[in-house]
Amino acid sequence: MNILRPTPATSVLKCLGMVLAGSALYGVAFGIWRSPLQACYSAIKMPLLFLSIVATSGTANAMLSQALGAGLSFRQVFRCIAIGMAIAAALLGALSPVALFFAVQLPVSSAAYPWVLLGHTALVGLCGTVGIIHLHRLLRTLTTMPNRVLTAWFLVSGFVGCQLSWIFSPFLAMPDRPEPFFNPAAFSGNFYEYLWHTLFGGA
């Protein structure tokens, strides 16, 4: 299967396998800067995050597609979401050796932490963007309103992905803090509150 040349018949199971493998590899590269324990945690949580996004946003986007009159079945929607996520995960897996190399070169310090986190976030965003581009190409073969459908899916998946990433965090704990498997504050706040406090200090 050439994941970068998806078709409407591309296997969902093969896509999910690619999601598992690629995201787990990148999870190791993501967490290894902090410690081997963090690398193990992130290797488990990255696939959980990606699969949760596929399941949650796939369900929401399937209902949204029906409301938009896009003519897409639930099976087609889930296949499209799985393909987009598989492309992103495959690219992340391919780039994990590069990310791993740079991670082990940097000192584990509070000063380096935001830059390491920013670099990983940017790389995940870049690979996600490539997945969206290929998803748009696929939608053009399935519906007469690919732009409208993709915009709606992007908004829903972005909202879902941000909140789920908060629940599954931290993928990279700060050097001076413990390394919990899950965020202790996951259900007492949300991603958007965290972002507001980070940017504006709760003002």
SULSUL-V880918 format. One record per residue. SS is DSSP state (H for helix, E for strand, - for the rest). PSI is psi in whole degrees, -180 to 180 (999 if undefined). OMEGA is omega in whole degrees, -180 to 180 (999 if undefined). Layout:
<<SS/PSI/OMEGA> <SS/PSI/OMEGA>>
//
This chain:
<<-/125/174> <-/101/-173> <-/-24/-180> <-/-2/175> <-/65/-176> <-/154/175> <-/166/178> <-/-17/-179> <-/4/-180> <-/135/-175> <-/129/177> <H/-40/-179> <H/-41/178> <H/-38/177> <H/-44/-180> <H/-35/175> <H/-40/177> <H/-39/177> <H/-46/180> <H/-50/-175> <H/-50/-176> <H/-44/-178> <H/-33/177> <H/-43/178> <H/-44/-179> <H/-29/176> <H/-39/176> <H/-48/180> <H/-33/-180> <H/-45/-172> <H/-15/-172> <-/-27/179> <-/-38/-178> <-/-50/-180> <-/162/174> <H/-35/178> <H/-45/178> <H/-37/178> <H/-41/178> <H/-45/178> <H/-48/-177> <H/-32/177> <H/-26/176> <H/-42/-172> <H/-31/179> <H/-48/176> <H/-38/178> <H/-42/178> <H/-50/-177> <H/-44/-180> <H/-35/178> <H/-38/177> <H/-42/178> <H/-47/-177> <H/-47/-175> <H/-52/-179> <H/-29/177> <H/-44/178> <H/-48/-179> <H/-42/-178> <H/-30/177> <H/-44/178> <H/-39/179> <H/-39/179> <H/-37/176> <H/-41/-180> <H/-34/-180> <H/-13/-177> <-/36/-176> <-/-12/179> <-/25/-180> <-/133/177> <-/165/177> <H/-40/-180> <H/-42/179> <H/-40/180> <H/-48/-180> <H/-38/178> <H/-43/180> <H/-46/-180> <H/-42/179> <H/-39/179> <H/-47/179> <H/-43/180> <H/-36/179> <H/-39/178> <H/-46/179> <H/-44/-179> <H/-38/179> <H/-42/178> <H/-41/178> <H/-42/178> <H/-40/179> <H/-32/-179> <H/-6/-176> <H/-37/177> <H/-37/178> <H/-47/179> <H/-39/179> <H/-43/-180> <H/-48/-179> <H/-35/-178> <H/-42/-177> <H/-12/178> <H/-23/-175> <-/143/178> <-/144/177> <-/96/-177> <-/159/179> <H/-30/180> <H/-37/-179> <H/-22/-173> <H/-53/-177> <H/-31/-180> <H/-38/176> <H/-46/-180> <H/-42/179> <H/-41/179> <H/-45/179> <H/-43/-180> <H/-42/179> <H/-40/-179> <H/-42/177> <H/-42/178> <H/-39/179> <H/-47/180> <H/-37/176> <H/-38/178> <H/-41/177> <H/-41/177> <H/-40/179> <H/-40/179> <H/-45/179> <H/-33/177> <H/-39/178> <H/-42/178> <H/-39/179> <H/-42/-180> <H/-31/180> <-/-22/178> <-/-7/-173> <-/-25/-175> <-/158/179> <-/-4/-179> <-/56/-175> <H/-37/-178> <H/-45/-180> <H/-44/180> <H/-46/-178> <H/-40/179> <H/-46/179> <H/-44/179> <H/-41/-179> <H/-44/-180> <H/-45/-180> <H/-49/-178> <H/-35/177> <H/-45/179> <H/-48/-180> <H/-45/-178> <H/-41/179> <H/-45/-178> <H/-41/178> <H/-36/178> <H/-33/175> <H/-44/-179> <H/-41/-178> <H/-8/-180> <-/163/2> <-/141/171> <-/-17/178> <-/96/-179> <-/150/178> <-/148/-175> <-/-29/-176> <-/15/-179> <-/161/178> <-/169/-179> <-/77/180> <-/153/177> <-/-44/176> <-/156/178> <-/118/-180> <-/-25/-178> <-/16/-173> <-/-38/-175> <-/8/175> <-/4/178> <-/-167/177> <-/172/-176> <H/-39/-174> <H/-35/173> <H/-44/179> <H/-44/-180> <H/-42/179> <H/-48/-179> <H/-35/179> <H/-42/-176> <H/-37/-171> <H/2/177> <-/27/178> <-/7/-179> <-/999/999>>
//
